[in-house]
């Protein structure tokens, strides 16, 4: 089934206790696409500037990603600079340069409008709405967001939450949006606004799936090699949506397995900086870790 992601394509500069990189490949759509392409072909829509290395686009295409929705325009590529302290649970944003992303409108190439599985990565709700307006008959639409949109464009975000089937948000974002500290209650509160499910990402504490009549709690994979948590959330979403698009459904059981795939792929991603680890990961690596995870949580 066709899987579409719309989001940022970035040059990231990141510092963690384990090292530092400058102007490397990043962005929510890129982490998502690398992760999801381990499961199924992916369509990416995003924008880069004149300075964005062509080899990064070629590498995406080499993974079977349809890059016909990657627009190159005059100006500089979006840049994000962040830092992680010892706990590595939360990124501190040091600088954001919107550049060409500031003008991005999320216009889909005509042949992407039949996309069935749609992930609206973190971005302005107006752009996320615009994408939903263009897809003709999606089977599953899922959105991410961040604190900035919750505080600055709340009404538009609330309208978006009423339009999508699922949400993937981190614990702080969901608390900020709902004003509710208890995560199961906050998840249920969000469901009252329309979606069928909410996935709460809790960093090293794993994730929680909330549906109208169930909860499903997943621990993080206990990796001993965390170098750079950047993209953990987007690669989680990529693993999750990649699995759902591959199996062509979103039943309760499929969603639960999708959360495990998201967990596994995110744990692989954080082992090296930027996209280095996902670039070398294979489907076999994913399945092996999925099995390890199964054994680790069975008693
Ligand atoms: P994650 O760690 O999964 O939450 O996402 C990290 C990625 O999000 C980085 O590669 C950044 O380039 C990208 N990013 C950071 N801030 C923004 C923003 N305001 N809009 C879009 N993408 C962003």
Boltz pocket constraint, residues with backbone or C-beta under 6 A from the ligand:
constraints:
  - pocket:
      binder: B
      contacts: [[A, 8], [A, 9], [A, 10], [A, 11], [A, 12], [A, 25], [A, 26], [A, 27], [A, 28], [A, 31], [A, 79], [A, 80], [A, 96], [A, 122], [A, 123], [A, 229], [A, 230], [A, 231], [A, 232], [A, 233], [A, 234], [A, 235]]
      max_distance: 6.0
